[in-house]
Amino acid sequence: RGKFAMKALDVVKPLGSEVLAEPYVGLISELSGISNAALKKELQKTTDTTANDTQNNNGEMRSKDEKKGVKTESAYIYAARFILNALIFKKSFAEYNDDIEGCLSDETHKEIFAYLKKCKEKSAEPLVSSLYEEAENTPELDAVIIPEKIFTDKKDEKKYYDDSLKLIKKESLNREKYRLGEKAKAETDVGKRNKIVSEIAGIIKKISKI
């Protein structure tokens, strides 16, 4: 129960405010059986530690989670590019899956997948030349076509593909979690807010299983 509570608090910490964290702390308390007071004390302690550890050279305060967010976004871009590249060039380990579409946030990536989806529906082979006609010609399109990572071992390539799928799924769920978090903050009806918090708990559970 303690381990679950600590992991759940790690998810809540980026909110950066006890007021914003209040609904989630209540839910964590209910699920873990650990008191609100103990959870709030732990949340305050870890939040203070994070703030003290991440003062930058200009004396401005920036949380580890913000820094981590930048890294996650960058990792997401690389992962999405690799997945789309593998699908375009029909790598043996890359299987077309409609679920990928909902995990894409970049507009160019969405256009590329829309082209791949059209090819799948028509049982046609994806062609780079046709892709440049279908999607807007952007630097991001070039970045997808020309891979950043070159693997000499096919096992490593497949593992990177599988890891990339997990990463974009987590990123998609985190975006939805954030959206619901903002919705919960704006909701004044306690019943509706609790329902949203329960949805967030379900998303957290999904993330933990990936």
N, C-alpha and C positions, 0 to 999 in steps of 0.2 A: 504494500500500500504506500509505503514511504517512497519507493522508487518511482511508482506511478505518479505520485504527487509532485515529485521533483521534476520529472519530465514534463508534466503538464504546466508547471510554473515556468519552465523554459519557453513554452509557447506563448505564455501571457506576458512575459517580461518586456517584449518589444513595444507594448502599449505605453509603457513609460509613465503611468499614472495610476495611483490607487483607485481613483474614481472610475477610470475606464476598466480597470481590472476587476472591480467589485463583482460583477455578475459571474465572471469566470471563476473567481476564487470560491464563490458560493457553490458552484457546480462541482469544482474539484473536491471541496469539503464533503459534499453529498456523496460523491462517487468513492472517495477514499476513506471516509470516516474520520478524517483528521480535522481538528477544529479550525474554524475560520481564523481565530487569533494566531494560531501557530503558523498557518499558511501565510497570513499577511506579514508576520514577523520575518519569515524566510524570504518572502518576495521583496520586502524592503531591504533586507541585508544583501541579497544578490544584486538588486538594482543599484544600491550605493556602491558596491564593489565594482560593478561594471563601469559606472560613471567615473570613478576615481582612476581606473586603470586605462582609460582611453582618452586622456587629455592630449590634444595634438600640439604641434610646435607653436601654433599661434595662440595657445591658451584657450581655444574653443573646446567645448565638450562635444564628443561624438561617441555614441554607444557602439559596443562591439557588434550588436545586431545590425546597426546601420552599415558598418563596414562589411559584415557578413552578407548583407543584402546585396551589396555591389558585387561581391564575389559570386553569389548565387545567380544573379542576373547574367553575369558573364558566362558562367558555367552552363546556364540554360541555353544561351545563344549558341555556344559551341555544340551542345548536345543536339539541339534542334537541327542545326546545319548538317551534322553527321547523319542523323536519321533520314533527312530528306535526300541527302546525297546518295545514301545507300539504297533508298527506294528508287531514285531516278535511274541509277546504274544497275538496278536489279541484283544487288548482292545476295548471295545464297541464304544468308542468315536474316535478311530483312523481309519481313512479311507485312503486306499492306493491311492496315487496321483502321477502321473508321474512328476509333477512339482517339487516335493521334490528333485528329482535326481539332477536337475540343481543348487540347493541351497547348495549342499554338497561340501566341499572343502577338507576334510580329506580323505586320500586314503582308510583307513579301513572302513570308513562310506560308501564310494562309493562301496566297495566290498560287504558290507552287503546289501545295497540297490539293487545291481545287483542280489544278491541271492533272495531277496524278489520279485523282478521283474520277475525272472524266475519262482518262485512259483505261482505268479499271472497268468502268461501266461499258465502254466500247470494246473491251478486250484488245486494246491497242498497246503497242510498246511505247513507253515514254521516250521522247527524243529531245535532246538539248536544244536543237534548232527550233522546234515547235514551242518549247517552253519559253524561249525568249520572245516569241510572238504572242503567247498567251498572257504572260506576266509582265508587269512593268519592269523595264530594264534599270535595275538599281545596283549599287555596289554590293548590297546584301545578296542579290541573286547570284552575282559573280562569286561571292564567298561560299555559297552553297554548292555551286558547280565545281569549284576548285577546293578540294579538301585541305584543311589545316593540318590534319593528322594523317600520317602515312604509316601503315603497319606492315611489318614484314611477316609477322605471325598471324595467321587467320584466326587462331583462338583468341588472341589479344583483341583483334578487330571485332569479333563477335561479342566478347565481354564488354568492350567499350560501347557497343550498340545497345546491349541489354541494360547497361548502367545508364546510358543516355535516356532510354525509355522510362526508367524509374525516375530519373531526375525531372523530366518534363511533366510527368504525372504528379510528382510532389509539388512542383512549381505551380501547376494548375490548381491543385487543391489548396495551396497556400494563398493563391489569389482569391479563391472563393471564400476562404476563411477570413481574409482581410475584409472582403466586401460585406460579409455577414456581420463582422465585428463593427464596421462603420454603421451598418443598419441597426444593430443592437444599441449602439451609443445614442442614436437619434430617436429610438423608440421609447415613448413615455409610458405605454401600457405594459404593466409588469408581466401579465400573462403572455402577451405577444413577444416580449423581450426574452422571457424564459424559454419560449419555443425556439427562438432564434439561437439562443445559447445551446440548446440541446442539439440543434443542427450543427453548430460549430463543434460540439463534442463528438458527433458522428464523423465529421471531417477529420478531426484529430486522430480518431481511431483508424480511419482509412490510411492516413499518412503513416502511422506507426506500423502498418502491415506491409507497406511497400518495401 
